[in-house]
């Protein structure tokens, strides 16, 4: 069943055509990606589908009753409500139904109703119909759904009474995503949903969308995310959309195969045309061969001429080089402490060693201090204590994800030229041209550049520095897929040392020779790429589970190394004890929930029998039992949710 169809959508701004005859089709439960360069029209098309933007020609159709939910990449909740009240507002209709059910229950217990057979029968029928509808629409689980979404988006540690006005921009965007996911539209349209999400939250969102009971259309520059989610890809290029089946990696393969096939067909036809034209030219004037020449001329006239495949649009072209090689010891950090406020450490007692030509990815949850650590290494902030020691001949280049090093009062040309005044204007323009700033583009004000353009300008400045230690903070933010691939290719051939923070798992996998995970306990090193890190984390999880299942050792048994910290041992033992108790409590609670659900089901079936139905007093008593059982069930459900959250 098709739940969304775009037929020949055309959109222009003045003389510039943004979308030209776009065709797009999404079926029920499909997950599709819309990809393309920045400025290719992806967000414009999404806004048209969502009804937020008009279009010149074409048609957008959906089946009657289909709800479309749209998340703009710049959306952030602007609400005076608390976190909980805002999420609860999604279920206003269900809450009204719930209130109506309580009113009907009270009515059935009213002597004036249950003593009047006609009134009671009407009220009971109304109650049964409403209760069925309430249950089908998730009326008994919407609060659990809210808690699940908030936990997945890392709001579980917040006080749910926190006013939304006090949240950061990124938190408001995540909350907007959560509210949309709770509304469960038949068609979910997400424009860059992975922005502002750390890796754990990304994995949660992948799992949620994979199991989502509806169609999903996604714009994302996260290739790992697309590989795990989508089954078809629409590529936006030159105002048109082209369909490829499969995930993102399969799209890349098919795109290359299609280009080669089209080029072979084009070259074959060009050869045939040349041969036909040559034959006509040589034989049209000869009496003996004139008819054959005329026949070939007619064939040429009827031939449908293939256009030469255009291939990819122009890409940025750059590479990173160094002025001189550093020593083998590039960086040593000892007992580093960084404070934002007194008695509020962001980085605590960190130690790290970096060797020449290592490529180190620093990962960890949002807010843990990754950017702070990079700034301390780059000398942008002063540590409270500890040492950041560079090795011999080390020169540092730093990429700020906020682009704070760019002067918004300058134009593009002088932003780079003022940094390197000994270069000629032609040399500076050549560098900027490699980063897709051509012609009048170099006279644009930095303040008017898009996020992607600012990223490319910052990269051009970094390239010119030729530092042998590059420190990147989220270098792929704001870059489209093509620009990410160009950056990766440039860094793969970089002869220096890399330290970087990124949430782009595809980038992590390609670039990292070592993963360094930062958490509350400090740094943990994993030599290898991101997939290796995931494998080791899974092994650690499995070992922890096995340890938790093991019985305590016999008294007096030596289980640890000599001199093992007794306090740590006792804390670990107590933690295991508490975890076993939590698991037992979960099992007990689940048994109580199952028993209550069975009881409610039996009572509701009995209420429909003539013996009960005709005895108003008995029916009212049973209705009270149902009501009490449901209140108990709600209480156990809340208890179960709390236990699940640990």
C-alpha positions as MATLAB code, in Angstrom:
seq = 'XXXXXXXXXXXXXXXXXXXXXXXXXXXXXXXXXXXXXXXXXXXXXXXXXXXXXXXXXXXXXXXXXXXXXXXXXXXXXXXXXXXXXXXXXXXXXXXXXXXXXXXXXXXXXXXXXXXXXXXXXXXXXXXXXXXXXXXXXXXXXXXXXXXXXXXXXXXXXXXXXXXXXXXXXXXXXXXXXXXXXXXXXXXXXXXXXXXXXXXXXXXXXXXXXXXXXXXXXXXXXXXXXXXXXXXXXXXXXXXXXXXXXXXXXXXXXXXXXXXXXXXXXXXXXXXXXXXXXXXXXXXXXXXXXXXXXXXXXXXXXXXXXXXXXXXXXXXXXXXXXXXXXXXXXXXXXXXXXXXXXXXXXXXXXXXXXXXXXXXXXXXXXXXXXXXXXXXXXXXXXXXXXXXXXXXXXXXXXXXXXXXXXXXXXXXXXXXXXXXXXXXXXXXXXXXXXXXXXXXXXXXXXXXXXXXXXXXXXXXXXXXXXXXXXXXXXXXXXXXXXXXXXXXXXXXXXXXXXXXXXXXXXXXXXXXXXXXXXXXXXXXXXXXXXXXXXXXXXXXXXXXXXXXXXXXXXXXXXXXXXXXXXXXXXXXXXXXXXXXXXXXXXXXXXXXXXXXXXXXXXXXXXXXXXXXXXXXXXXXXXXXXXXXXXXXXXXXXXXXXXXXXXX';
ca = [
       0.000    0.000    0.000;
       1.374    3.415   -1.012;
       1.157    5.918    1.872;
       2.935    8.834    0.152;
       3.314    9.743   -3.507;
       4.898   12.769   -5.155;
       4.129   13.170   -8.866;
       6.126   15.649  -10.964;
       6.768   18.129   -8.150;
       8.317   21.324   -9.497;
       9.522   24.268   -7.444;
      11.388   27.393   -8.555;
      12.644   30.525   -6.863;
      12.696   33.183   -9.562;
      14.649   31.806  -12.521;
      16.343   29.095  -10.440;
      14.644   25.690  -10.550;
      15.125   23.809   -7.282;
      12.926   20.772   -8.020;
      12.110   19.629  -11.545;
       9.470   16.924  -11.982;
      10.313   15.038   -8.783;
       8.732   11.578   -8.449;
       8.806    9.805   -5.112;
       6.832    6.913   -3.669;
       6.801    5.486   -0.141;
       4.934    2.313    0.814;
       3.606    1.294    4.201;
       6.410    0.422    6.650;
       9.139    1.378    4.159;
      12.254    3.226    5.305;
      13.629    5.505    2.591;
      16.508    7.978    2.507;
      16.642   11.252    0.614;
      20.277   12.161   -0.021;
      22.203   14.772   -2.008;
      24.542   17.727   -1.750;
      23.774   20.640    0.533;
      21.475   22.917   -1.474;
      20.172   20.109   -3.722;
      16.576   20.643   -2.561;
      16.142   17.870    0.024;
      14.725   20.058    2.805;
      12.585   21.944    0.262;
      10.972   18.682   -0.867;
      10.353   17.578    2.736;
       8.657   20.901    3.538;
       6.441   20.515    0.454;
       5.439   16.971    1.496;
       4.712   18.187    5.041;
       2.507   20.985    3.680;
       4.753   23.751    4.977;
       5.779   25.027    1.532;
       3.880   25.617   -1.714;
       4.995   24.217   -5.071;
       4.526   25.255   -8.693;
       3.434   22.020  -10.345;
       2.702   18.387   -9.533;
       0.784   16.623   -6.785;
       1.404   15.179   -3.312;
      -1.087   12.441   -2.405;
      -1.677   10.308    0.683;
      -4.537    7.925    1.586;
      -7.403    9.441    3.540;
      -6.653    9.658    7.262;
      -2.865    9.387    6.826;
      -1.003   11.557    9.310;
       2.374   13.005    8.341;
       4.796   13.887   11.139;
       7.664   16.192   10.192;
      10.802   17.154   12.103;
      12.713   20.087   10.645;
      16.466   19.943   11.248;
      16.264   23.321   13.034;
      13.179   22.451   15.113;
      13.323   23.039   18.850;
      10.390   22.963   21.262;
       9.314   26.449   22.250;
       7.025   25.799   25.180;
       6.366   27.142   28.661;
       5.391   23.629   29.857;
       7.538   21.180   31.788;
       9.177   18.214   30.033;
       6.516   15.788   31.281;
       3.517   18.028   30.550;
       4.757   18.696   27.007;
       5.105   14.975   26.287;
       1.767   14.313   27.945;
       0.082   16.803   25.600;
       0.532   14.294   22.749;
      -2.084   12.136   24.470;
      -4.735   14.764   25.213;
      -7.390   12.744   23.359;
      -6.501    9.549   25.232;
      -6.565   11.372   28.549;
      -9.995   12.760   27.705;
     -11.144    9.217   26.894;
      -9.673    8.012   30.180;
     -11.610   10.689   32.050;
     -14.746    9.659   30.181;
     -14.191    6.007   31.166;
     -13.898    6.949   34.840;
     -17.142    8.905   34.498;
     -18.926    5.889   32.943;
     -17.606    3.623   35.714;
     -19.025    5.983   38.321;
     -22.291    6.154   36.406;
     -22.653    2.353   36.350;
     -22.137    2.290   40.106;
     -24.857    4.909   40.564;
     -28.128    3.297   41.877;
     -30.183    5.454   39.489;
     -28.380    3.810   36.560;
     -27.918    0.170   37.600;
     -31.549   -0.011   38.812;
     -32.707    1.146   35.375;
     -32.068   -1.725   32.952;
     -32.274    0.445   29.822;
     -29.926    3.118   31.188;
     -27.498    0.535   32.474;
     -27.400   -1.375   29.181;
     -26.757    1.836   27.236;
     -24.026    2.931   29.655;
     -22.363   -0.507   29.604;
     -22.329   -0.632   25.790;
     -20.863    2.845   25.659;
     -18.243    1.831   28.216;
     -17.285   -1.364   26.344;
     -16.892    0.451   23.024;
     -14.891    3.281   24.569;
     -12.690    0.915   26.558;
     -11.876   -1.138   23.443;
     -10.962    2.002   21.516;
      -8.922    3.277   24.464;
      -6.955    0.027   24.689;
      -6.370   -0.193   20.927;
      -4.923    3.322   20.895;
      -2.471    2.512   23.693;
      -4.413    4.009   26.554;
      -2.933    1.661   29.146;
       0.682    2.287   28.167;
       1.096    5.900   27.082;
       2.897    6.936   30.264;
       5.286    4.005   29.833;
       5.823    5.108   26.216;
       6.717    8.618   27.392;
       9.233    7.308   29.904;
      10.744    4.974   27.306;
      11.215    7.765   24.747;
      12.637   10.180   27.324;
      15.063    7.524   28.555;
      16.158    6.696   25.000;
      16.859   10.374   24.299;
      18.863   10.758   27.539;
      16.249   12.691   29.528;
      15.837    9.964   32.156;
      18.254   11.751   34.497;
      16.274   15.000   34.250;
      13.587   16.045   36.692;
      10.503   15.768   34.464;
       9.128   18.923   36.066;
      11.999   20.898   34.490;
      10.636   23.818   32.405;
      11.503   23.464   28.708;
      12.565   27.124   28.623;
      15.628   26.216   30.737;
      16.918   23.604   28.247;
      19.681   24.130   25.672;
      18.971   24.328   21.944;
      20.189   20.778   21.377;
      18.043   19.457   24.234;
      14.969   21.217   22.838;
      15.626   19.614   19.444;
      15.896   16.157   21.030;
      12.683   16.786   22.933;
      10.932   17.823   19.694;
      12.079   14.511   18.185;
      10.734   12.631   21.208;
       7.346   14.341   20.981;
       7.093   13.474   17.281;
       8.019    9.828   17.899;
       5.330    9.595   20.595;
       2.669   10.856   18.176;
       3.283    7.803   15.913;
       2.191    9.256   12.541;
       1.666    6.886    9.589;
       4.435    8.732    7.710;
       7.414    9.966    9.719;
       9.612   12.554    7.960;
      12.920   13.359    9.642;
      15.344   16.027    8.432;
      18.760   15.373   10.001;
      17.420   13.619   13.136;
      20.923   12.535   14.186;
      22.075   16.091   14.956;
      22.683   16.652   18.692;
      22.674   12.886   19.412;
      25.590   11.012   20.930;
      26.484    7.504   19.767;
      24.406    5.652   22.384;
      21.334    7.714   21.516;
      21.939    7.165   17.799;
      21.910    3.412   18.341;
      18.689    3.701   20.350;
      17.069    5.765   17.570;
      18.161    3.210   14.954;
      16.492    0.438   16.928;
      13.337    2.516   17.433;
      12.999    3.387   13.740;
      13.760   -0.187   12.656;
      10.738   -1.343   14.676;
       8.523    1.658   13.933;
       5.018    0.726   12.764;
       4.829    3.224    9.934;
       6.743    4.584    6.948;
       9.891    6.663    7.462;
      11.505    9.172    5.081;
      14.894   10.402    6.301;
      17.369   13.066    5.284;
      20.675   12.286    6.969;
      24.402   12.630    6.346;
      25.123    9.765    8.769;
      26.077    6.853    6.504;
      26.248    4.267    9.299;
      22.735    5.276   10.348;
      21.418    5.020    6.766;
      23.050    1.626    6.256;
      21.248    0.261    9.317;
      17.828    1.794    8.607;
      16.839    2.305    4.964;
      15.932   -0.112    2.172;
      15.827    2.424   -0.650;
      17.525    5.694   -1.508;
      16.363    8.695   -3.525;
      19.333   10.722   -4.756;
      18.695   14.434   -5.325;
      20.973   15.892   -8.000;
      20.573   18.653  -10.587;
      16.958   19.325   -9.477;
      15.934   15.699  -10.084;
      15.498   12.564   -7.968;
      16.737    9.096   -8.872;
      15.721    5.880   -7.105;
      18.120    3.176   -5.938;
      17.047    0.084   -3.968;
      19.107   -1.017   -0.966;
      20.872    0.795    1.868;
      23.442    3.560    1.477;
      26.417    1.284    0.756;
      24.411   -0.603   -1.851;
      23.367    2.724   -3.376;
      27.019    3.678   -3.848;
      27.738    0.364   -5.577;
      24.688    0.594   -7.827;
      25.403    4.216   -8.687;
      28.905    3.323   -9.892;
      27.579    0.305  -11.817;
      24.856    2.408  -13.447;
      27.296    5.147  -14.454;
      29.660    2.620  -16.061;
      26.765    0.927  -17.881;
      25.385    4.242  -19.169;
      28.862    5.354  -20.256;
      29.410    2.080  -22.164;
      26.025    2.464  -23.890;
      26.766    6.108  -24.712;
      30.213    5.329  -26.123;
      28.824    2.399  -28.128;
      26.146    4.632  -29.658;
      28.649    7.396  -30.374;
      30.814    4.880  -32.224;
      27.801    3.662  -34.197;
      26.794    7.249  -35.065;
      30.328    8.041  -36.247;
      30.375    4.940  -38.472;
      26.950    5.741  -39.954;
      27.871    9.370  -40.604;
      31.148    8.314  -42.220;
      29.360    5.817  -44.481;
      26.772    8.431  -45.525;
      29.462   11.015  -46.246;
      31.448    8.614  -48.405;
      28.581    6.960  -50.266;
      25.661    9.420  -50.616;
      26.941   10.776  -53.960;
      27.632    7.371  -55.553;
      24.885    5.894  -57.661;
      25.773    2.353  -56.667;
      25.669    3.016  -52.914;
      23.326    6.007  -52.659;
      20.300    3.961  -51.540;
      22.293    2.281  -48.778;
      23.590    5.690  -47.659;
      20.070    7.103  -47.608;
      18.919    4.124  -45.525;
      21.646    4.793  -42.972;
      20.764    8.517  -42.960;
      17.148    7.608  -42.091;
      18.424    5.333  -39.332;
      20.435    8.236  -37.946;
      17.417   10.540  -38.068;
      15.236    8.043  -36.185;
      17.893    7.211  -33.609;
      17.196    8.391  -30.033;
      20.469   10.047  -29.124;
      21.704    9.231  -25.615;
      23.084   12.067  -23.536;
      26.534   11.650  -22.067;
      26.253   10.569  -18.404;
      27.017   13.569  -16.238;
      28.528   11.664  -13.355;
      28.943   13.353   -9.998;
      28.672   17.084   -9.513;
      31.883   18.998   -8.845;
      33.494   18.061   -5.535;
      35.880   19.860   -3.238;
      39.520   18.863   -3.794;
      42.065   19.174   -1.021;
      44.714   17.337    0.956;
      46.511   17.830    4.247;
      50.296   18.000    4.320;
      52.931   18.881    6.912;
      55.907   21.240    6.930;
      58.051   18.819    8.938;
      57.716   15.505   10.731;
      57.341   15.403   14.517;
      59.197   13.133   16.904;
      57.768    9.729   17.802;
      56.361   11.037   21.115;
      53.714   13.523   19.948;
      51.705   14.187   23.114;
      51.683   13.104   26.743;
      48.948   14.091   29.202;
      49.466   13.487   32.922;
      46.827   13.778   35.684;
      44.882   16.435   33.808;
      42.113   18.286   35.637;
      39.898   20.925   34.037;
      37.277   22.922   35.976;
      34.577   25.158   34.556;
      33.551   26.269   38.021;
      35.209   25.801   41.384;
      34.530   22.303   42.755;
      32.939   21.287   39.446;
      35.508   19.209   37.511;
      34.753   18.475   33.863;
      37.971   16.523   33.274;
      39.477   14.662   36.203;
      42.884   12.938   36.544;
      43.213   11.980   32.868;
      46.396   10.455   31.444;
      46.975    9.764   27.743;
      49.933    9.123   25.447;
      49.849    9.790   21.679;
      52.425    8.468   19.203;
      53.321    9.765   15.729;
      50.828    8.922   12.935;
      48.252    7.541   15.358;
      44.655    8.400   14.531;
      42.797    8.607   17.834;
      39.026    8.927   18.074;
      37.723   10.293   21.369;
      34.175    9.098   22.067;
      31.707    9.280   24.951;
      28.252   10.621   25.834;
      27.311   14.264   25.307;
      28.412   16.457   28.193;
      31.167   14.124   29.386;
      33.920   16.614   28.455;
      35.278   15.559   25.033;
      35.335   19.080   23.599;
      36.798   20.378   26.854;
      39.625   17.838   26.638;
      40.383   18.806   23.023;
      40.481   22.499   23.953;
      42.850   21.753   26.819;
      45.126   19.772   24.475;
      45.018   22.563   21.872;
      45.814   25.222   24.489;
      42.429   26.955   24.143;
      41.684   26.595   27.861;
      44.016   26.355   30.863;
      43.833   23.187   32.996;
      43.391   23.524   36.746;
      46.229   21.035   37.233;
      48.168   18.362   35.414;
      50.388   18.477   32.348;
      49.854   18.654   28.586;
      53.287   17.974   27.099;
      54.030   18.130   23.367;
      56.853   16.163   21.814;
      59.694   17.389   19.636;
      58.817   19.513   16.573;
      55.052   19.210   17.108;
      52.886   21.868   15.426;
      49.156   21.936   16.186;
      46.139   22.661   14.000;
      42.736   22.858   15.685;
      39.267   22.622   14.086;
      36.485   24.102   16.243;
      33.030   22.643   15.656;
      31.503   26.037   16.483;
      33.715   27.758   13.855;
      34.742   30.278   16.527;
      38.005   30.971   14.680;
      36.178   32.529   11.716;
      35.812   36.333   11.674;
      32.211   37.108   10.702;
      33.194   40.678    9.810;
      35.338   39.555    6.858;
      34.588   38.149    3.437;
      35.718   34.656    2.421;
      38.755   35.865    0.463;
      40.217   37.990    3.258;
      39.403   35.453    5.967;
      42.043   33.227    4.362;
      44.319   35.890    2.814;
      44.748   37.855    6.071;
      45.951   34.622    7.684;
      48.526   34.079    4.913;
      49.355   37.616    3.617;
      52.519   36.507    1.768;
      50.431   34.476   -0.689;
      49.183   36.110   -3.884;
      45.480   36.670   -4.486;
      45.609   34.083   -7.257;
      47.084   31.481   -4.881;
      44.399   32.208   -2.264;
      41.623   32.031   -4.889;
      43.030   28.701   -6.132;
      42.888   27.239   -2.613;
      39.340   28.543   -2.099;
      38.354   27.130   -5.501;
      39.450   23.696   -4.330;
      36.935   24.142   -1.495;
      34.181   25.136   -3.986;
      34.420   28.907   -3.445;
      34.598   30.239   -7.004;
      33.999   33.581   -8.742;
      31.889   35.954   -6.658;
      31.588   33.338   -3.875;
      34.899   34.518   -2.434;
      33.387   37.970   -1.781;
      30.572   36.575    0.368;
      30.519   37.730    3.967;
      31.523   34.959    6.394;
      28.435   35.837    8.449;
      26.189   34.898    5.505;
      27.727   31.470    4.872;
      25.801   28.253    5.508;
      27.046   25.715    8.036;
      28.607   23.611    5.280;
      30.342   26.625    3.700;
      31.790   27.688    7.055;
      33.092   24.152    7.571;
      34.807   24.190    4.163;
      36.333   27.614    4.867;
      37.663   26.434    8.246;
      39.129   23.345    6.570;
      40.859   25.534    3.974;
      42.561   27.523    6.760;
      43.587   24.304    8.490;
      45.002   22.847    5.272;
      47.164   25.940    4.730;
      48.678   25.586    8.223;
      50.420   22.262    7.402;
      50.486   21.225   11.078;
      51.732   17.734   11.966;
      49.117   17.262   14.738;
      45.522   17.919   13.703;
      42.825   18.148   16.375;
      39.276   17.955   15.040;
      36.084   18.580   17.022;
      33.173   17.121   15.018;
      34.697   17.782   11.564;
      31.830   16.141    9.661;
      29.086   18.335   11.160;
      27.396   20.413    8.416;
      29.213   18.496    5.641;
      27.163   16.660    3.029;
      27.942   13.044    2.187;
      30.210   13.902   -0.736;
      32.238   16.409    1.305;
      32.642   13.835    4.088;
      34.102   11.353    1.614;
      36.517   14.003    0.290;
      37.606   14.848    3.845;
      38.149   11.160    4.631;
      40.241   10.692    1.492;
      42.364   13.726    2.434;
      42.931   12.512    5.990;
      43.667    8.930    4.944;
      46.768   10.237    3.161;
      47.751   12.689    5.919;
      51.319   11.931    7.133;
      50.812   13.499   10.569;
      48.906   12.591   13.757;
      45.160   12.890   14.320;
      43.049   13.339   17.445;
      39.354   13.837   16.799;
      35.872   13.782   18.273;
      33.054   12.580   16.033;
      29.591   11.043   16.310;
      29.803    9.882   12.686;
      30.392    6.141   13.112;
      31.231    5.629    9.436;
      33.931    8.317    9.771;
      35.137    6.702   13.021;
      35.398    3.330   11.324;
      37.438    4.647    8.412;
      39.721    7.031   10.283;
      40.433    5.629   13.748;
      43.439    3.456   14.542;
      42.521    3.690   18.232;
      39.266    4.425   20.068;
      39.587    6.239   23.396;
      36.355    6.177   25.387;
      35.767    8.890   27.968;
      33.314    8.207   30.787;
      32.890    9.078   34.453;
      35.645    6.662   35.444;
      38.216    8.143   33.033;
      39.731    6.941   29.730;
      39.622    3.443   28.304;
      41.674    2.649   25.189;
      40.698    0.212   22.415;
      43.331   -0.280   19.674;
      41.352   -0.580   16.421;
      38.425    0.955   14.549;
      34.843    1.533   15.699;
      33.618   -1.964   14.784;
      36.454   -3.460   16.858;
      35.440   -1.199   19.753;
      31.837   -2.439   19.515;
      33.029   -6.045   19.510;
      35.169   -5.493   22.628;
      32.328   -3.658   24.403;
      30.019   -6.576   23.652;
      32.599   -8.996   25.066;
      32.870   -6.861   28.218;
      29.085   -6.854   28.574;
      28.905  -10.637   28.212;
      31.663  -11.148   30.778;
      29.873   -8.823   33.207;
      26.661  -10.798   32.759;
      28.493  -14.059   33.418;
      30.083  -12.636   36.555;
      26.685  -11.457   37.775;
      25.284  -14.968   37.338;
      28.112  -16.666   39.203;
      27.566  -17.809   42.780;
      29.635  -16.062   45.483;
      32.919  -17.835   46.189;
      33.218  -20.071   49.261;
      34.410  -18.343   52.445;
      38.166  -17.994   52.528;
      38.597  -18.609   48.794;
      41.255  -16.396   47.193;
      39.541  -15.041   44.038;
      41.466  -11.865   43.388;
      45.075  -10.924   43.018;
      47.131  -10.571   46.196;
      46.478   -7.230   47.808;
      43.103   -6.772   46.101;
      41.266   -3.732   47.403;
      38.831   -5.082   49.989;
      36.549   -2.067   49.693;
      36.267   -2.490   45.926;
      35.524   -6.196   46.407;
      32.767   -5.508   48.914;
      31.264   -2.774   46.727;
      31.250   -5.146   43.761;
      29.657   -7.872   45.852;
      26.963   -5.490   47.092;
      26.289   -4.250   43.539;
      25.794   -7.844   42.343;
      23.494   -8.518   45.296;
      21.392   -5.447   44.477;
      21.236   -6.417   40.789;
      20.015   -9.942   41.681;
      17.400   -8.406   43.975;
      16.301   -6.036   41.176;
      15.924   -8.946   38.762;
      13.847  -10.902   41.335;
      11.661   -7.838   41.931;
      11.163   -7.454   38.166;
      10.098  -11.110   37.860;
       7.733  -10.810   40.857;
       6.210   -7.619   39.466;
       5.742   -9.195   36.022;
       3.914  -12.128   37.655;
       1.624   -9.716   39.510;
       0.951   -7.790   36.267;
       0.167  -11.007   34.401;
      -2.182  -12.189   37.177;
      -4.030   -8.849   37.247;
      -4.368   -8.754   33.457;
      -5.842  -12.272   33.539;
      -8.205  -11.295   36.364;
      -9.408   -8.176   34.503;
      -9.966  -10.176   31.345;
     -11.991  -12.829   33.230;
     -14.078  -10.219   35.046;
     -14.867   -8.350   31.831;
     -15.912  -11.613   30.138;
     -18.150  -12.521   33.095;
     -19.795   -9.092   32.986;
     -21.037   -9.884   29.481;
     -22.870  -13.068   30.615;
     -26.684  -12.807   31.079;
     -26.455  -13.859   34.765;
     -24.374  -10.800   35.554;
     -25.740   -8.521   32.868;
     -29.302   -8.818   34.185;
     -28.291   -8.455   37.839;
     -27.482   -4.769   38.105;
     -26.222   -4.995   41.674;
     -23.872   -7.863   40.830;
     -22.709   -6.072   37.678;
     -21.927   -2.917   39.624;
     -19.950   -4.927   42.172;
     -17.942   -6.631   39.410;
     -17.352   -3.283   37.726;
     -15.892   -2.023   40.991;
     -13.598   -5.063   41.094;
     -12.449   -4.276   37.530;
     -11.801   -0.665   38.471;
      -9.781   -1.658   41.573;
      -7.806   -4.244   39.594;
      -6.930   -1.671   36.953;
      -5.699    0.764   39.580;
      -3.521   -2.009   41.013;
      -2.294   -2.795   37.490;
      -1.322    0.854   36.927;
       0.612    0.833   40.185;
       2.505   -2.344   39.272;
       3.243   -0.994   35.794;
       4.841    2.128   37.310;
       6.805   -0.099   39.707;
       7.981   -2.281   36.759;
       9.097    0.782   34.753;
      11.061    2.125   37.716;
      12.790   -1.254   38.169;
      13.678   -1.402   34.470;
      15.394    1.981   34.724;
      17.478    0.585   37.556;
];
